[in-house]
Amino acid sequence: MEQMPITSKKSDREKLVEVKHLKKYFAVSHGNLLKAVDDVSFDIYKGETLGLVGESGCGKTTCGRTVVGLYKPTEGEVLFQGKSVNSMNAHEKLKFKQNCQIIFQDPYASLNPRMTVGDIIAEGLDIHGLCTVKERTERIQELLKLVGLNREHVNRFPHEFSGGQRQRIGIARALAINPEFIVCDEPISALDVSIQAQIVNLLIKLQRDLGLTYLFIAHDLSMVKHISDRVGVMYLGQLIELADSQELYRTPKHPYTEALLSAIPIPNPKKSAEKSRIKLEGEVPSPINPKPGCRFRDRCSKVMDICAEKIPKLNEIEPGHFVACHLYGE
């Protein structure tokens, strides 16, 4: 079942990325399909950070990688600056790849151990032939300074750095060719807690200084609230709620979002003891050939008969607040 494009009735901001009915399926054994992303639509506005949250396996990372072009969509389309990526010619696709970069989750696996830091950072510059040898050296030094590393690090190898430093190298690599849009694929989940805030604050500073736009994918709900302008919640391949960050955390509408946010720890023992947590029963269903109807119904305390019959559409129930739940009608 199709859903309407996710554009707020009140929004007049410039759209940088438009995702329309995006699907990404993977073939598994016996002819079955794993529906990692199943009819997802949203917009990302220029200069904002859209957070994407949900349990492991909900399709966040697959969605981000498909948006940036690492995976080819099964169905649907991604528009960048109003132009469909699928219909771009070779020159336009090359420009799209320069404008869209990704910061990977694991800084230990995403950096080539046989390349120096300088070569890793300049890889995009070399591929696209964007500068001379002198300009390349100057650009590498500029990027190292920008992400808080020293010029002396240029000839070292990844194994000589800590996790936080490696992620800074990954960020510098993503920034090298001056992109407008960056997918941050859980960039802090593999780092120590003491380092996570430093990386997030660096991303915020870079966004402010360079005018970047982010799709920020993460598990840490508190950090997502801190960095995001709007937040989307995914469950089993589908987007079930999307709203302004403060609005979503203050008044979640979908039963799954309510349960997810109730699990956020509070650094106050008294308030934490008074807080009521919503515990979900049962296991997350398989994304392989999922049953018809609402995919959350087997774990929902507010389930109705219609939930087993019909997939709820993502509707704007308040200005800028979208929910896919039969509790709020069509």
C-alpha positions as CSV (number, residue, x, y, z in Angstrom):
1,M,0.0,0.0,0.0
2,E,1.4,3.4,-0.9
3,Q,1.6,6.3,1.4
4,M,1.6,10.1,0.7
5,P,4.9,11.9,0.3
6,I,6.0,13.2,3.7
7,T,6.0,16.9,3.4
8,S,4.5,19.1,6.1
9,K,1.6,21.4,5.1
10,K,3.4,24.3,6.8
11,S,6.9,23.7,5.5
12,D,8.3,26.2,2.9
13,R,12.0,25.3,3.4
14,E,14.2,24.2,0.6
15,K,14.3,20.4,0.2
16,L,17.7,18.9,-0.4
17,V,16.8,15.2,-0.4
18,E,13.4,13.7,-1.1
19,V,12.8,10.0,-0.5
20,K,9.7,8.7,-2.2
21,H,8.2,5.2,-1.6
22,L,11.7,3.7,-1.1
23,K,12.0,-0.1,-1.0
24,K,15.0,-2.2,-0.6
25,Y,14.6,-6.0,-0.6
26,F,17.2,-8.7,-0.4
27,A,16.7,-12.2,-1.8
28,V,17.2,-14.9,0.8
29,S,16.8,-18.7,0.8
30,H,14.0,-20.5,-0.9
31,G,12.9,-17.5,-3.0
32,N,11.9,-15.4,0.1
33,L,12.5,-11.6,0.3
34,L,13.9,-9.8,3.3
35,K,12.1,-6.4,3.2
36,A,14.7,-4.3,4.9
37,V,13.1,-1.0,3.7
38,D,9.5,-1.2,2.7
39,D,7.8,1.9,1.3
40,V,9.5,4.7,3.2
41,S,9.0,8.4,2.3
42,F,10.5,11.5,3.9
43,D,12.2,14.8,3.0
44,I,15.4,16.3,4.4
45,Y,15.6,20.1,4.2
46,K,18.8,22.0,3.5
47,G,20.9,22.7,6.6
48,E,18.9,20.4,9.0
49,T,19.7,17.1,10.7
50,L,17.1,14.4,10.4
51,G,17.6,11.7,13.0
52,L,16.6,8.1,12.3
53,V,16.1,5.7,15.2
54,G,14.7,2.3,15.9
55,E,15.8,-1.2,17.1
56,S,18.6,-3.1,15.6
57,G,17.4,-4.7,12.3
58,C,14.7,-2.1,11.6
59,G,16.3,-0.9,8.4
60,K,17.9,2.4,9.4
61,T,21.3,1.6,8.0
62,T,19.9,0.1,4.8
63,C,17.8,3.1,4.3
64,G,20.7,5.5,4.7
65,R,23.0,3.5,2.4
66,T,20.3,3.3,-0.3
67,V,19.7,7.1,0.0
68,V,23.4,7.8,-0.6
69,G,23.6,5.4,-3.5
70,L,25.6,2.5,-2.0
71,Y,22.5,0.2,-2.5
72,K,20.3,0.3,-5.6
73,P,16.6,0.7,-4.6
74,T,14.3,-2.2,-5.3
75,E,11.5,0.4,-5.9
76,G,10.9,4.0,-5.3
77,E,13.3,6.9,-5.9
78,V,15.6,9.4,-4.2
79,L,15.6,13.0,-5.4
80,F,18.6,15.3,-4.8
81,Q,18.0,19.0,-5.3
82,G,14.8,18.1,-7.1
83,K,16.4,15.6,-9.6
84,S,15.8,11.9,-9.5
85,V,19.0,10.0,-9.0
86,N,17.7,7.1,-11.1
87,S,17.3,9.4,-14.1
88,M,20.6,11.3,-13.8
89,N,23.2,11.0,-16.6
90,A,26.8,10.0,-16.0
91,H,27.9,13.6,-15.3
92,E,25.0,14.3,-12.9
93,K,25.6,11.1,-11.0
94,L,29.3,12.0,-10.6
95,K,28.2,15.3,-9.1
96,F,25.7,13.6,-6.9
97,K,28.4,11.3,-5.5
98,Q,30.6,14.4,-4.8
99,N,27.7,16.0,-3.0
100,C,26.6,13.0,-0.9
101,Q,29.0,11.2,1.4
102,I,28.8,8.8,4.3
103,I,30.5,8.4,7.7
104,F,30.5,4.7,8.6
105,Q,29.7,3.1,12.0
106,D,32.9,1.2,12.7
107,P,36.0,3.3,12.5
108,Y,38.1,0.2,12.9
109,A,36.7,-1.5,9.8
110,S,36.0,1.5,7.5
111,L,39.6,2.6,7.1
112,N,42.1,0.7,4.9
113,P,44.9,-0.5,7.3
114,R,47.4,-0.4,4.4
115,M,46.8,3.3,3.6
116,T,48.3,6.3,5.4
117,V,45.9,8.8,6.9
118,G,46.8,11.3,4.2
119,D,45.9,8.8,1.4
120,I,42.7,7.8,3.1
121,I,41.5,11.4,3.5
122,A,42.5,12.3,-0.1
123,E,41.0,9.2,-1.7
124,G,37.9,11.2,-2.9
125,L,40.1,14.0,-4.2
126,D,42.2,11.4,-6.2
127,I,39.2,9.6,-7.6
128,H,37.5,12.7,-8.8
129,G,40.8,14.5,-9.9
130,L,39.9,17.6,-8.0
131,C,43.3,19.1,-7.2
132,T,47.0,19.3,-8.0
133,V,49.7,17.6,-5.9
134,K,50.3,20.8,-4.0
135,E,46.6,21.5,-3.5
136,R,46.1,17.9,-2.3
137,T,48.7,18.3,0.5
138,E,47.2,21.6,1.6
139,R,43.7,20.2,1.6
140,I,44.8,17.2,3.7
141,Q,46.4,19.5,6.3
142,E,43.4,21.7,6.3
143,L,41.0,18.8,6.9
144,L,43.2,17.3,9.7
145,K,43.1,20.7,11.5
146,L,39.3,20.9,10.9
147,V,38.6,17.6,12.6
148,G,41.0,18.2,15.5
149,L,44.0,16.2,14.4
150,N,47.7,17.2,13.9
151,R,49.5,17.7,10.6
152,E,52.1,15.2,11.9
153,H,49.4,12.4,11.6
154,V,49.4,12.5,7.8
155,N,51.9,9.7,7.3
156,R,50.7,7.4,10.1
157,F,48.5,4.3,9.7
158,P,45.0,3.7,11.2
159,H,46.2,1.2,13.7
160,E,48.2,4.0,15.4
161,F,45.0,5.8,16.4
162,S,42.3,5.5,19.0
163,G,38.7,4.8,18.0
164,G,37.7,8.5,18.4
165,Q,40.7,9.6,16.3
166,R,39.9,7.1,13.6
167,Q,36.3,8.4,13.4
168,R,37.7,11.9,13.0
169,I,39.8,10.6,10.1
170,G,36.5,9.1,8.6
171,I,34.8,12.5,9.0
172,A,37.8,14.2,7.3
173,R,37.5,11.7,4.4
174,A,33.8,12.5,4.0
175,L,34.4,16.2,4.0
176,A,37.3,16.1,1.5
177,I,35.3,16.8,-1.6
178,N,33.0,19.4,-0.1
179,P,29.7,17.5,0.1
180,E,26.4,19.2,0.9
181,F,24.8,16.1,2.4
182,I,26.3,13.4,4.7
183,V,24.7,10.2,6.0
184,C,26.1,9.6,9.5
185,D,25.5,5.9,10.0
186,E,25.7,5.4,13.7
187,P,29.0,7.3,13.9
188,I,29.3,7.1,17.7
189,S,28.0,3.6,18.6
190,A,31.4,1.9,18.4
191,L,33.1,4.6,20.6
192,D,33.6,5.0,24.3
193,V,30.9,7.1,26.0
194,S,33.5,9.7,26.9
195,I,34.4,10.2,23.3
196,Q,30.8,10.1,21.8
197,A,30.0,13.7,22.9
198,Q,33.2,15.0,21.4
199,I,32.3,13.5,18.0
200,V,28.7,14.7,18.1
201,N,29.9,18.3,19.1
202,L,32.4,18.1,16.2
203,L,29.6,17.2,13.8
204,I,27.4,20.0,15.0
205,K,30.3,22.5,14.7
206,L,31.1,21.3,11.1
207,Q,27.4,21.6,10.2
208,R,27.3,25.2,11.4
209,D,30.6,26.2,9.8
210,L,30.2,24.4,6.5
211,G,26.4,24.5,6.0
212,L,26.0,20.7,5.9
213,T,22.9,18.6,5.9
214,Y,22.8,15.3,7.9
215,L,20.8,12.1,8.0
216,F,21.9,11.0,11.5
217,I,21.3,7.3,12.2
218,A,21.8,6.1,15.8
219,H,20.6,4.0,18.7
220,D,21.4,6.6,21.4
221,L,18.0,8.4,21.8
222,S,19.4,11.1,24.0
223,M,22.1,11.9,21.5
224,V,19.7,11.9,18.6
225,K,17.5,14.5,20.5
226,H,20.6,16.6,21.1
227,I,21.7,16.8,17.4
228,S,18.5,16.4,15.4
229,D,16.0,19.0,14.2
230,R,13.5,16.3,13.3
231,V,13.4,12.6,14.2
232,G,11.9,9.7,12.3
233,V,11.2,6.3,14.0
234,M,11.5,3.1,12.0
235,Y,10.1,-0.3,12.8
236,L,10.6,-3.4,10.7
237,G,11.4,-1.6,7.5
238,Q,8.8,1.1,7.8
239,L,8.7,4.7,9.0
240,I,6.0,4.9,11.7
241,E,6.5,8.4,13.2
242,L,8.2,11.6,12.1
243,A,8.1,14.9,13.9
244,D,10.1,17.8,15.2
245,S,12.7,16.5,17.7
246,Q,11.3,18.4,20.8
247,E,7.7,17.5,19.8
248,L,8.4,13.8,19.3
249,Y,10.2,13.5,22.7
250,R,7.5,15.5,24.5
251,T,4.4,13.9,23.0
252,P,5.1,10.7,21.1
253,K,2.0,9.3,19.4
254,H,2.8,5.8,18.2
255,P,2.7,3.1,20.9
256,Y,6.2,1.9,19.7
257,T,7.7,5.4,20.0
258,E,6.2,5.7,23.5
259,A,7.8,2.5,24.5
260,L,11.1,3.4,22.9
261,L,11.3,6.8,24.6
262,S,10.3,5.4,28.0
263,A,13.5,3.3,28.0
264,I,15.8,6.4,27.9
265,P,17.7,6.4,31.2
266,I,17.4,9.5,33.5
267,P,20.6,10.6,35.4
268,N,18.6,11.2,38.5
269,P,17.9,8.2,40.8
270,K,14.8,9.7,42.3
271,K,13.2,10.6,39.0
272,S,14.4,7.4,37.4
273,A,12.6,5.4,40.2
274,E,9.4,7.4,39.6
275,K,9.5,6.9,35.8
276,S,7.1,4.4,34.3
277,R,8.7,2.3,31.6
278,I,6.6,0.6,28.9
279,K,7.9,-2.9,28.4
280,L,7.1,-4.6,25.1
281,E,6.2,-8.2,25.2
282,G,7.2,-10.7,22.5
283,E,9.9,-10.8,19.8
284,V,10.4,-8.5,16.9
285,P,8.8,-10.3,13.9
286,S,10.9,-11.4,10.9
287,P,11.3,-8.9,8.0
288,I,11.2,-11.9,5.7
289,N,7.8,-11.9,4.0
290,P,6.1,-10.1,7.0
291,K,2.4,-10.8,7.8
292,P,-0.2,-8.4,6.4
293,G,-1.5,-5.5,8.5
294,C,0.5,-3.4,11.1
295,R,3.9,-5.0,11.8
296,F,3.8,-3.8,15.4
297,R,0.5,-5.4,16.3
298,D,1.8,-8.5,18.0
299,R,3.7,-6.4,20.6
300,C,1.1,-3.5,20.9
301,S,-1.1,-3.1,24.0
302,K,-3.6,-1.0,22.0
303,V,-4.1,-3.5,19.1
304,M,-7.4,-3.4,17.2
305,D,-9.1,-5.8,14.7
306,I,-8.2,-3.5,11.8
307,C,-4.5,-3.8,12.7
308,A,-4.4,-7.3,11.4
309,E,-6.1,-6.4,8.1
310,K,-4.6,-3.1,6.9
311,I,-1.2,-1.4,6.9
312,P,-1.6,2.0,8.6
313,K,-0.7,5.0,6.4
314,L,1.7,7.7,7.6
315,N,-0.5,10.7,8.0
316,E,0.1,14.2,9.3
317,I,-2.1,14.4,12.4
318,E,-0.7,17.7,13.5
319,P,1.4,20.3,11.6
320,G,4.7,18.5,10.9
321,H,3.8,15.4,13.0
322,F,3.3,12.2,11.0
323,V,2.1,8.9,12.5
324,A,1.3,5.5,11.0
325,C,-1.2,4.1,13.4
326,H,-4.9,3.1,13.2
327,L,-5.4,4.9,16.5
328,Y,-5.3,8.1,14.5
329,G,-7.4,7.0,11.5
330,E,-6.5,7.5,7.9
